[in-house]
Every structure is written in structure tokens, then in C-alpha cells.
């Protein structure tokens, strides 16, 4: 069955609002009925696009992963400081935009409720991010931006954890200040003592 233009638009709107609800309410914080009410369509018509909520989540993760991979390609030629600032900016946008969590972080909050294939999809994406961060750390060490004494994998785990955690605390306090302080301290830590 070929999708019509209206059908594609409905699908795009469903994904847009599902991502909005996911990032602001969490996976269990919205239903197909919430999406139907928002789009002023019948709940049953959502099943034309997504048979289940988990299928919708699968597409959202794929979309987020694709966006991240496109972004990494766009910054490939940058120096480590440029990549670092760009990466932090990706997360800063979440907190500046209605104090939302990143989609994978939001789903991770209710990981035990997700089926194994979705959990694996989230883990695979997190590993891809971690590997990219490790490469950025190595590049930064070669360029003298990050100190040599840090282990790239440990630093990548620290960065990912600090980003996710600071988004949650900033959301809790309804303030981006927490995020900014954590990122500033993290950069200082990764650079080490300045000569």
C-alpha cells in the first residue's frame, strides 16, 4: 500500500508529537489517545502508521540515531574543541527547549518496561555515541585539548552520564543553570590543570 501525501504528513506529525510527549512526559506518560487528541484524529487511525506504541518507539529511536549519525558526519572535519562544543550544544538544546530530556534518556527511565529488542536498540545507540565520544577524546588528546591522563572510554562514560544526569536535574529544578555548571566543571576536569 502506497502512502499518500496526507498519510505521510500524519505520520510525521505523529512522530513529532510522540517525541514531544516522550521527552516531556516519559514513555508511560502518553498514549495513542493523547496523540489522537492532539492531531484531532481517531485513535484507530494511528494504527495505520504504528501498530503498537513499541513500534512507534522503535521508529523514534531510529530517527534519533539517524540524526546523530548525520550530525557526526557534519562535524567530522572539526577540531576536538569544535566537536566538544557541538556535542554539548546538542544536549543544551534539549534543556533550553521546554526542559526536555533526550529521547534515549527518557526511554531509559522506564527501561524495564520496554521489550528486549527496544532495550537492545537503545543500548546499541548508546554504544555508538560512546565510541564517537572516545574518538573525540583521543583527537582532543592529540590536539592538546584534553589531558593525556584520562582514559578515553572512561571519559566517554563520564561524559554520557554527566549529560544525561544534568538534563534530569535541570528539568527537576526547571533551570538550565545546573546543566551549564556541570558542563563547565566537566570540561575543566577533562582538560586538566592549565599551565
N, C-alpha and C positions, 0 to 999 in steps of 0.2 A: 504494500500500500504506500503510495507516494504522499508525502506531507505537502499540504497546501501552504501558501504564504501565511494565512491566518493561523494555521496549526503551528508553524514554526514560531510565529510571534507569541502564541500562547505558551509554547514550551519555554521560550526564552524568558517570558515573564514569570512562569512558574519557578524556573531556576533562580532568577533574580530575587524573588520574594522568599524562596526556600533558603537561600544563602543569608538573606537579611534576618530571617527568623532564627536560623541556626546560630548565627554569630551573636545575636542579642538574647536569645532565649534558651539555646542549647537544643540538642536533638529531640528530647522529650517535651520540649516547650511549645511545640506546634503540631498541628495535624493537617491532613489533607483538607479538612473542613475550613481551617484557618486560611489556607491558600485559596480555596474556592471562594470564601467570603471576600478576600482581598481582591481577587480578579473578577468577582461578580459572575462566576460560572458555577455550573453544577459540579458537585464533588465527584460524581461518576465520570465526568469528562476528563478529570485528571488522570484516570486510569488508562486513558488512550495513550498518554505520554509516559507514565510511570506506573507500573502495576502495583508496586509497593513503595513504602517510604524508604526502605533499604535500597531499592533500585535508584530512587532519587538521590540518596546519599552517595551511592557509587558514582553517579554522574557528576555530582558536585566535587567529589574528591578528584576525579579525572580532570575536571575543569580547572581546579585549583592547581593541580600538578602541572598541567599544560601551561598555565600562566606562569608558574615558577620557572619551568624549563625555558620558556620564551624569554623571560627576564634574564636568566643566567646567560643566555646567548647574547643578549643585548649589551651585557656588561663585560663580556669576555675580554675585550681589549683594554679594560681599565686597569689602573694600578690597584694594589691591595687597599689603600685608603679609600679610593673611589668605590670599590666593591663593598667594603665595610659600611661606608655611609649609605650606599644604596640599599644594602640588605636591612640595615636598621630602619631606613625610611619605609620599606615595605611594611614593617610592623607598626611603625609610628602612624601610618595611615589608618590602621585598624582602630587605634585608640583615639585618634582625632575624629574619626567618623562614628559618632554616637557611642563611643566607648565599647566597641565590639571586640570580640575575641577573633583570632584567626580561625578559619573553618576547621582545620585539623585539630587545633587545640580545643575548640568547642566540642567536637566529637569525642575527643579523648576523655572528656569529663565523664562520659557515660559509656566508656569502653566496654564494660562487662555486659551491657545491654545490646551491643552490636553483634551481629553474626560473625563467625570466624573469617569469612572472606573479606568483609569490610575492615575488620581489625588488621588483617594482613595487608590490605591495601594502604591503610594509614601507616603501618609500620614501614612498609616499603618506601612510601613517600618521605617519611621522617629520615630514613637511612639515606635517601638521595640528597636531602637537604644537608644532613650531617657530612656526607662525603664532599659536597660542594664547599661547605664551611672549612673543612680540613684543608682543601686545596687553597682556599683563600688565605688561611693561616700560614701555610707553607710559603706561599707567594709573599705574604707580608713579612715573614722572617727573612727571606732572601732580599727584600727591599729595605729591611731595617725598620719597618713599621711596627711589627710585633717582636717582642723579645724572644731570643732563641731558646730560653729555658722552658718555655711552655710546650707541652706535648699537643700536637695538632688535634688528635682525636679527643683527648680530654677537654681541650679548649672548645672544640665544636659542641660537645655535650653541654658544657657550661653555658655557652652562648645560647643554644637552643632552649635550655632550661630557664635561663635568665629572661629571655624574650617572652616565653610563654607565661612564666610566673609574674613578670612585671605587668603584662597585659591584664591578668586576672586581678592583681592588687589595684591597678589603676582603675579598672572597672568597678571594683568594690568601693573605692573612695571617690568615684566619679571625677577623677583628676588625672591628667596626663603627666603631672609632676613626678609621680612615682616612676613611671616609665623612663622619663628623661634622666632622673637621678641614677637609676640602675644602669642605664646605657653609658652614662658618663663614667661611673665607677668601673664598669666592666672594661671599657676602653683603656682607662688608666691602668688597670690590673694587667691587661694583655700586652700593653706597651712596656710595662716595667719601669724601673727608675730612669728618669730622664737625666742625661748628662749635661 
